[in-house]
Amino acid sequence: MRRYWLALALLTAQAGGQDLSHAPLVQGAPLELVHAFRGHMPVGVAVNSHGRIFVSFPRWEDPVPYSIAELRGGREVPYPDAEINTTPIPYQDSHFIGVQGLTVDARDRLWVLDTGTFDLGPILDQFAPKLVGIDTATNRIIRTIRFPSTVVLRNTYLNDLRIDLRHGRDGVAYITDSGAKSGAGIIVVDLASGRSWRKLTGDATVLPVPGFVSFPDGQALLERPPGGLASPVSFASDSIAISPNGEYLYYAPVASRRLYAVPTAALRDEALGDAAVKAQVRDLGEKGVSDGLAEDTAGNIYTTNHELNAIFKRRPDGEFETVARDPRLIWPDTLSLQGGYLYVMNNQLNRQAKYHYGVDQRTPPYALFRLKISAQPVLLR
C-alpha cells in the first residue's frame, strides 16, 4: 500500500503541475469480502446455481492439506471429501494432486482439472493429470477422464476449462494447456467417451510473448531464482471464456496483452489440421494483462488486470468498461459469475518467492471477493 501512495505522489509531481492526488482509488462496483484464506494460497473458484462456492489450491510453494474445498459457514471443507484430497507419499493418482481449474456446467456438475504436478513442474506420470466431474447434488464423482501421452505432454499444465453440453452424448470440454515447454495449446475432450485431442499446439497465440514483462505492484514481474539471473515469466494460454451461443472460444496467454477467439467447430473437428484452425483464429486486440476471464449471456467478456488492480468488461462492440478498481485486488485471478454476482479470487501470486529471489512477499489473508452486477453466466445445455 505504501508503494501505491509513493507511485501516486510521483505521478502527481511529474504531471506538469496538474493535481492528480484526488484521482479515485476505488472505482466501479464495491467489493464484498466472501472469505479470507489464512493458510495456503487459493487460485480457482466456481459457484453452482445454489450459491455453493468451490475453490482450488494447486500445490505450488505452500504445503496444501487439500486441493479442493467448499466454503461452508466461513470454513474451508475438503471437497468432495478429505480422503481424495490426501496426497500420500508416494502419491496415488486416484487422489487429487494439484487442482487448478474449476467450472460448473448447466447440470450443476463441478468439473475439476487436476494438473498432476507439484509446483508447476513436469507431470508426475501419465495417469496423474485428470478431468473429474462431480455431481454437486450428491457430492459424488461421476466421471474421471485421463489423457493419452499425445494429448497431455510431459510439461503440459492443465489450467482452465469451459463446458458445452450440446455436442455429443454428454458434451465437450475445452481446456487451456499453459505449459510453454509443452508448446501450450487447447485440448478438447468428448465427455461421453473420454476421447481427447489437441489444437493449436505451439501456435504464437497460445505461447507467451517473447520477453514479455508486466508490472503488478509497480514492479517488473520476472522469475528471480535465488542466486540466479532474472528472466521473463512463461505463462502461456491460461484465460478462457466462451460465447453465449457456444460458437467461439476466447483465450489468452498470461504473458500477453491480446485476446483471441477461435470457432469451437474448428476445435471439435478432430481431423482439421492446426494450420486450418489457425486460419480461423481472430485477434481481438489489446485487453490489458490478465489472468482470469468470465462471460455473460449478453456477450460481455470480463477480464482481470493485475497491473491496474482492476476488473474490466469487454462489450460485444469491443469497447471496455471498468467493472471495479480497488487497491485490494492484488493479482486478481480466477473469475466466476453466478446469481448476479461476479466472484474474483485475489491471491497475491506476483509476490511468491520465485519472483523475489526466494523471499516470499505475500501477506495472508488472501481473499475471495464478489461484486453485484446485472449479468447471468453462460451455461450451454
C-alpha positions in Angstrom: 0.0 0.0 0.0 2.9 2.4 0.8 4.3 1.7 -2.7 0.9 2.7 -4.2 0.9 6.1 -2.4 4.5 6.8 -3.4 3.7 6.0 -7.0 0.7 8.3 -6.9 2.8 11.1 -5.4 5.4 10.7 -8.1 2.8 10.7 -10.8 1.4 14.0 -9.4 4.9 15.6 -9.3 5.5 14.6 -13.0 2.2 15.8 -14.3 3.4 19.3 -15.1 1.8 20.8 -12.1 -1.6 19.1 -12.6 -3.1 17.8 -9.3 -3.8 14.1 -9.6 -3.9 13.5 -5.9 -7.7 13.2 -5.9 -7.9 10.5 -8.7 -10.2 7.8 -7.4 -8.6 4.9 -5.7 -11.8 2.9 -5.9 -14.0 2.8 -9.0 -17.0 0.8 -10.1 -18.9 -1.8 -8.0 -17.8 -2.2 -4.4 -16.0 -5.4 -3.4 -17.7 -7.6 -0.8 -15.5 -9.9 1.1 -16.8 -13.5 0.8 -13.9 -15.4 2.5 -10.4 -14.7 3.9 -7.9 -17.5 3.4 -5.3 -17.5 6.2 -3.4 -20.7 5.1 -2.4 -21.9 1.7 -2.9 -19.8 -1.4 -6.1 -20.3 -3.4 -6.4 -20.0 -7.2 -9.6 -21.3 -8.7 -13.2 -20.6 -7.8 -16.6 -21.9 -9.2 -20.1 -21.3 -7.9 -23.1 -23.5 -8.6 -26.7 -22.5 -9.1 -27.5 -22.8 -5.3 -24.6 -20.4 -4.4 -22.3 -23.2 -3.2 -18.7 -22.0 -3.6 -15.8 -24.3 -4.5 -12.1 -23.3 -4.5 -8.9 -24.9 -5.7 -5.4 -24.9 -4.2 -2.7 -26.0 -6.6 0.4 -27.5 -4.9 2.8 -24.6 -5.6 5.0 -23.1 -2.9 2.7 -23.8 0.1 2.0 -27.0 1.9 -1.5 -27.9 0.8 -3.7 -30.1 3.1 -6.5 -30.2 0.5 -6.6 -29.3 -3.2 -10.4 -28.6 -3.4 -12.6 -27.1 -0.7 -16.1 -25.9 -0.4 -16.7 -22.8 1.6 -19.3 -23.6 4.3 -20.2 -21.3 7.2 -16.9 -19.5 6.9 -14.9 -22.7 6.9 -12.9 -24.4 4.1 -14.1 -28.0 4.0 -12.2 -30.6 1.8 -14.4 -31.5 -1.2 -15.9 -33.9 -2.0 -14.2 -35.5 1.0 -10.9 -35.4 2.9 -9.7 -38.8 1.6 -9.4 -37.9 -2.1 -7.6 -34.6 -1.1 -5.0 -36.5 0.8 -1.9 -37.0 -1.3 0.3 -39.7 0.3 3.9 -40.1 -0.4 4.4 -41.9 -2.7 1.3 -40.2 -4.3 -1.7 -42.1 -5.6 -3.1 -40.9 -8.9 -6.6 -41.7 -7.8 -6.3 -38.7 -5.4 -6.2 -35.0 -6.2 -2.6 -33.9 -6.7 -2.7 -30.3 -7.7 -6.1 -28.9 -8.8 -6.2 -25.6 -10.7 -9.2 -25.1 -13.0 -12.8 -25.4 -11.8 -16.1 -24.8 -13.5 -19.8 -25.7 -13.1 -21.8 -26.8 -16.1 -25.5 -26.4 -16.9 -26.4 -29.5 -14.9 -24.7 -28.2 -11.8 -21.8 -30.6 -12.1 -18.4 -29.4 -10.9 -15.6 -30.1 -13.4 -12.2 -30.2 -11.9 -8.8 -30.1 -13.6 -6.0 -31.9 -11.7 -2.7 -30.8 -13.2 -0.9 -33.9 -11.9 2.1 -31.7 -11.0 3.8 -30.2 -8.0 5.0 -26.6 -8.1 4.4 -26.2 -11.9 6.8 -29.0 -12.6 6.5 -31.8 -15.2 3.6 -34.2 -14.7 4.3 -37.0 -12.2 3.2 -39.7 -14.7 0.6 -40.2 -17.4 -2.2 -41.1 -15.0 -1.7 -38.1 -12.7 -3.4 -35.4 -14.8 -7.2 -35.8 -15.0 -10.6 -34.2 -15.6 -13.0 -35.1 -12.8 -16.8 -34.5 -12.8 -18.6 -34.2 -9.5 -22.4 -34.1 -9.1 -22.9 -31.3 -6.6 -26.4 -32.6 -5.8 -25.0 -35.9 -4.4 -21.3 -34.8 -3.9 -20.3 -38.0 -5.8 -17.7 -38.3 -8.6 -19.4 -39.2 -11.8 -16.6 -39.2 -14.3 -12.8 -39.4 -14.3 -11.1 -38.8 -17.6 -7.4 -39.3 -18.2 -5.3 -38.3 -21.2 -3.0 -40.1 -23.6 0.6 -39.1 -24.0 -0.2 -37.5 -27.3 -2.6 -35.0 -25.5 -1.1 -34.3 -22.1 2.6 -34.0 -22.8 5.5 -34.1 -20.2 5.3 -30.4 -19.5 1.6 -29.8 -20.0 -0.1 -27.7 -17.3 -3.9 -28.1 -17.4 -5.1 -24.7 -16.5 -8.7 -23.7 -17.0 -11.8 -25.0 -18.9 -15.3 -24.4 -20.3 -18.1 -26.9 -20.8 -20.7 -27.1 -23.7 -23.2 -29.9 -23.2 -24.8 -29.5 -26.6 -22.3 -31.6 -28.5 -22.1 -35.4 -28.5 -23.9 -37.5 -25.9 -22.6 -35.7 -22.8 -21.0 -32.5 -24.1 -17.4 -31.4 -24.6 -14.8 -29.7 -22.5 -12.3 -27.1 -23.8 -9.1 -26.8 -21.8 -6.1 -24.5 -21.9 -2.7 -26.0 -21.6 -0.4 -23.2 -20.3 2.8 -25.2 -20.2 5.0 -23.2 -22.5 7.6 -26.1 -22.6 5.0 -28.4 -23.9 4.2 -26.0 -26.7 0.9 -25.0 -24.9 -2.4 -25.2 -26.8 -6.0 -26.1 -26.4 -7.3 -29.5 -25.5 -10.8 -30.8 -26.5 -12.5 -33.6 -24.6 -15.5 -35.6 -25.5 -17.1 -36.1 -22.1 -19.1 -39.2 -23.0 -16.2 -41.3 -24.5 -13.3 -39.6 -22.7 -11.5 -39.2 -26.0 -9.3 -36.0 -26.2 -7.2 -34.2 -28.8 -5.0 -31.1 -29.1 -5.3 -28.0 -31.2 -3.0 -25.0 -31.9 -0.1 -26.6 -30.1 2.9 -24.2 -30.2 1.0 -21.5 -32.1 2.0 -17.9 -31.3 -1.4 -17.1 -30.0 -1.1 -19.7 -27.2 2.5 -19.0 -26.3 3.9 -16.3 -24.0 5.1 -13.2 -25.9 8.9 -13.4 -26.0 10.4 -11.0 -23.4 7.0 -10.1 -22.1 7.0 -8.2 -18.8 4.1 -7.0 -16.7 4.2 -4.6 -13.7 2.0 -5.7 -10.8 2.6 -3.7 -7.6 4.5 -1.3 -9.8 7.4 -3.8 -10.2 8.6 -5.8 -13.1 7.3 -9.4 -12.8 10.3 -11.7 -13.5 11.3 -15.1 -12.4 14.1 -14.5 -9.9 15.6 -17.7 -8.6 17.9 -17.4 -5.5 21.4 -16.8 -6.8 20.3 -16.8 -10.4 19.5 -14.4 -13.2 16.1 -12.8 -13.7 14.1 -14.0 -16.7 10.6 -13.3 -18.2 7.7 -15.4 -16.9 6.5 -18.1 -19.2 2.7 -18.3 -18.6 1.1 -19.5 -21.8 -2.6 -20.0 -22.7 -4.5 -19.6 -19.5 -7.6 -17.5 -19.5 -10.6 -19.0 -21.3 -14.2 -17.9 -22.0 -17.0 -19.0 -24.4 -19.6 -17.0 -26.3 -23.3 -17.2 -25.3 -24.1 -19.3 -28.4 -21.0 -21.5 -27.9 -19.7 -20.7 -31.3 -16.4 -19.0 -30.2 -13.9 -19.9 -27.6 -11.9 -16.9 -26.2 -8.4 -17.4 -24.8 -5.2 -15.6 -23.9 -1.8 -16.3 -22.5 -1.0 -14.5 -19.2 2.3 -13.3 -20.7 0.4 -11.3 -23.4 -2.0 -8.4 -23.6 -4.0 -9.7 -26.5 -7.3 -11.6 -26.7 -8.0 -14.3 -29.3 -11.1 -16.1 -30.5 -11.4 -19.4 -32.4 -14.5 -21.1 -33.7 -15.4 -24.1 -31.5 -16.4 -26.1 -34.6 -12.8 -25.9 -35.7 -11.6 -27.2 -32.3 -14.1 -30.0 -32.3 -13.1 -31.2 -35.8 -10.5 -33.8 -34.8 -9.3 -34.2 -38.4 -8.8 -30.5 -39.0 -5.1 -29.6 -39.0 -3.6 -26.8 -36.9 -2.9 -24.6 -39.9 -6.5 -24.7 -40.9 -7.6 -23.9 -37.3 -5.1 -21.1 -37.1 -6.5 -19.6 -40.3 -9.8 -19.2 -38.4 -8.3 -17.6 -35.2 -9.4 -13.9 -34.7 -7.1 -11.4 -33.0 -9.5 -9.3 -30.9 -6.8 -6.8 -30.0 -5.5 -5.5 -26.7 -7.3 -6.3 -23.5 -4.6 -5.4 -20.9 -2.7 -8.0 -18.9 -4.9 -10.6 -17.2 -5.1 -14.0 -15.6 -8.9 -14.6 -15.5 -11.8 -14.3 -17.9 -15.5 -14.8 -17.5 -18.5 -14.4 -19.8 -22.2 -13.5 -19.6 -25.3 -14.1 -21.7 -25.1 -10.6 -23.2 -21.8 -11.4 -24.9 -19.6 -9.4 -22.5 -16.2 -10.7 -21.5 -14.9 -9.9 -18.1 -11.1 -9.7 -17.6 -8.9 -9.2 -14.6 -6.0 -6.8 -14.8 -3.2 -7.2 -12.2 -1.3 -4.1 -13.3 -4.3 -1.8 -12.6 -5.8 -3.7 -9.6 -9.0 -4.0 -11.7 -11.7 -5.9 -13.5 -12.8 -4.7 -16.9 -15.7 -5.7 -19.2 -15.2 -6.0 -22.9 -18.5 -5.4 -24.6 -19.5 -7.1 -27.9 -18.7 -3.9 -29.7 -15.1 -4.1 -28.5 -15.4 -1.2 -26.0 -14.2 -1.6 -22.4 -15.8 -0.5 -19.2 -14.4 -0.5 -15.7 -16.3 -3.0 -13.5 -14.2 -2.5 -10.4 -10.8 -1.0 -9.4 -9.5 -1.4 -5.9 -6.0 -1.5 -4.4 -7.1 -4.7 -2.6 -7.1 -6.5 -5.9 -3.5 -7.8 -5.7 -3.3 -10.2 -8.6 -7.0 -10.8 -9.2 -7.0 -14.3 -10.6 -10.0 -16.6 -11.4 -13.5 -15.1 -12.1 -16.8 -16.9 -11.7 -20.3 -15.5 -12.5 -23.4 -16.7 -10.7 -26.6 -15.3 -9.2 -25.9 -11.8 -10.4 -22.5 -11.7 -8.6 -19.1 -11.8 -10.2 -16.7 -13.6 -7.9 -12.9 -12.9 -8.0 -10.1 -14.7 -6.4 -7.4 -12.4 -5.1 -4.2 -14.3 -4.2 -1.0 -12.1 -4.5 0.5 -14.5 -6.9 3.1 -12.0 -8.1 4.6 -11.8 -4.5 5.6 -15.5 -4.4 9.2 -16.3 -3.6 10.0 -17.4 -7.1 9.7 -13.9 -8.3 11.8 -12.3 -5.5 15.0 -14.4 -5.2 13.4 -16.9 -2.8 11.8 -14.3 -0.5 8.0 -14.8 0.0 6.4 -11.3 0.0 2.8 -12.5 0.3 0.9 -11.3 3.3 -2.2 -13.5 4.1 -5.1 -13.5 4.3 -5.8 -14.0 0.6 -9.3 -13.0 -0.3 -12.4 -14.1 -2.3 -14.4 -11.0 -3.2 -17.7 -10.6 -5.1 -19.3 -7.7 -6.9 -23.0 -7.2 -7.6 -23.5 -6.9 -11.4 -26.5 -7.2 -13.7 -25.4 -10.3 -15.6 -26.0 -14.0 -15.9 -23.5 -16.8 -16.6 -23.3 -18.7 -19.9 -24.5 -22.2 -19.3 -24.7 -24.2 -22.5 -27.1 -27.2 -22.3 
